[in-house]
Amino acid sequence: MDFAFDARTEELRAKLLAFMDEHVYPAEAVAEEQRDRLASPWDTPAVVEELKAEARRQGLWNLFLPDAEYGAGLTNLQYAPLAEITGRSPQLAPTALNCAAPDTGNMEVLSQFGDEQQKKQWLEPLLAGEIRSAFAMTEPEVASSDATNITTHIERDGDEYVVTGRKWYISGAMNPDCKIFIVMGKTDPNGEDIRRQQSMILVPRDTPGVTVKRAMRVFGYEDHYHGGHAEVIFDHARVPASNLVGEEGGGFAIAQARLGPGRIHHCMRLIGMAERAIELMCRRAVSRDAFGKALAQQGVVHNWIADARVTVEQLRLLVLKTAWLMDTVGNRGAHTEIQSIKIATPRAVVDIIDRAIQLHGAGGVSQDFPLAELYAGARTLMIADGPDEVHQRSLARRELKKYL
């Protein structure tokens, strides 16, 4: 693969870097101040809407969607370095560009598998940034790392489906702008093929029987900017049969299609988070003295910074290779690399952020620096989109097959 960015990527990188410097970083403190004055902690600070308007004005909007009809028409390889830049301010930048999860994955699902009515009703307002959405799969009663375990029922009753189940850590559901859930449940719980038992269905938030019960915290954080992570109850919630996404039994395959690009997005944003941590580490090292000399003169600090730089360069190459393979041979052909980045990136970035926290001392775990929140986000991604161990298991099996 060619390691140079093409002309369009370079142009967008330059615009996005300037947007971050001129708008996003200055807005971080403003957003926190505004949030403290909001009537509800889940309301959106005014500065976020200002960022969205400016990003759209500059053409930095829906960059993640490869379908030029709906998005920027970028390949995975073109979008990857842009996602990295947004990772430097993960609470604001992805949302400002309408490139934040879970909306990104939901828009991909609707654009690929939704019918024309579903696209008009839900995809178009999502693309316009007028509403938000949530993806409801994880359940508290089962090991949801194995999607075949889910117990939520989606039962056909005439011209309707009835959805019954309990979900949790449903990202974005606390946001008052969240208007639609894509719910994964079982339409054929006794089917012979366990990967054809699941389906996906659209359930509007205001459907009778849908209750957003509580916000779930992540390391004590409630992730206000992304709409939180909620426990949601579906108690015989009825929706039209036309709300089914794709076909009955297609839920597992749709979920797999949804996760491939999402992992590239997560991993590149993680690299951006690591770059922010390295920058903070270096600034702290040259500005603080301990035991008679600057922290930047301490040997262990040299090791931390050098190791962090080497690690980030390795991770970036692996993720870019994965993006290139997805573009050239498809997600199936990039299976090994997709799993590799999912395993390697979060754990390495967690270590880098942890070192930065250590260098900042008490400040590292405070609200005065973004490090604690970055750590919580990175550590969570060792669980989200499938725990690392699930991917290790699959990857090892693939390797072992070569010798059987």
Residue, then its C-alpha position, 0 to 999 in steps of 0.5 A: m500500500d502507498f503510505a502517502f495520503d491522496a490529495r483529497t485526504e490531505e485537503l480534508r486533513a488540513k481543514l479538519l486540523a484547522f477546525m480543531d484548533e480554531h473551534v473544537y479545542p476552545a469549545e471544550a471548556v465552554a461546553e463544560e461551563q454551559r453544561d453546568r447551567l443546563a436544565s437537564p444534564w442530557d441536554t446539548p450545550a449550545v456550543v455543540e450546535e454551533l460546532k455542528a453548524e460550522a462543520r457543515r458550513q465547511g464541508l466537514w460533515n458525514l465524512f464516515l459514510p463511503d456512499a457518496e449519495y449520503g456521505a462524503g464518499l470517502t474510502n476507509l483509508q481516506y477516512a481513517p486519518l480524519a477519525e484519528i484527528t477527531g479522537r483528540s477531542p472525543q467528546l466534541a469532535p465526532t459529534a460536531l462532524n455528525c460522525a459519532a457512534p452509535d449514529t454512525g453505525n445506525m446510519e450505515v445499517l439504514s443506508q445498506f439494509g433499510d427500505e426507502q420508507q425507513k431511509k426517508q423517516w430515519l436516515e435522512p434526519l440522522l444525516a442532517g443531524e436533526i435527531r440522534s439514535a441508539f443501538a439496543m443489543t447488550e443485555p444484563e442477564v446474558a453474556s452479550s459478547d455472544a450475540t446468540n445469547i440475547t433473549t429479547h423477543i421480537e414476535r410477529d402478531g398480524d401486521e405488527y411485531v411485539v418487542t419484549g426485553r431488557k437492554w442496558y449500556i444502550s449508548g445515546a439513549m439518554n439524549p432527548d434528541c434520541k428518537i429511534f432505537i435499532v433493536m436486536g432480538k430473536t424472531d426465531p428463538n428455536g431455529e436450528d441455525i443459531r445465527r439466523q434466530q436474530s432480527m433487527i427492528l426499528v422502535p421509535r423512542d415514544t412507542p408505548g412500552v418503551t421505558v428509558k429506565r436509568a443512565m449507566r455510568v462508566f467508571g463514574y462518568e455518564d458520557h453526557y456528550h454522547g447521550g449516555h448509556a442507558e438501561v432500556i425496558f421494552d415491555h410488549a412494545r408494538v411497532p408495524a411489521s414494516n419496521l423490520v430491518g432487512e429480513e427475518g433472521g438477518g440480524f446477526a449478519i447485519a450486526q457483523a456488517r455494522l461492526g467492521p467499519g465501526r472498529i476502524h473508526h474506534c481504533m483511529r479515534l483511539i490513536g488520536m486519544a493517544e496522541r493527545a495523551i503524549e502531547l499532554m505528557c510532554r507539556r507536563a514533563v517540560s513544565r514541572d520539576a521534581f527532585g532538583k530537575a525537570l521531569a523531562q530530564q528523568g530517565v523513566v519519563h524518557n522511556w514512557i514518551a519513547d515507548a508511547r511514540v513507537t507504539v502509536e506509529q505501529l498501531r497507526l500502520l496496522v489500522l491503515k493496513t486494515a482500512w486499505l484491505m477493507d477497501t480492496v478485498g472487503n471486510r471478510g478479507a480483512h477479518t484477521e486485521i480487523q480483529s488484530i486492531k480491536i485487540a491491540t489498539p485499546r490495550a496499548v492506548v490505555d497504557i499510554i494514557d495511564r502513563a500520562i496520568q501518572l506523570h500528571g500526579a493528582g491532576g491526572v485523575s482530576q477534571d482539570f485534564p482530559l486524561a481520566e475521561l480518555y482513560a475511561g473511554a479507552r478502557t471501555l473499548m476493551i469490552a465494547d464491540g466484543p471483549d478482546e478475549v472473543h477476538q483473540r479466540s476467533l483469531a487464534r482459531r483462524e491461525l490454528k486452521k493453517y496447521l490442521 
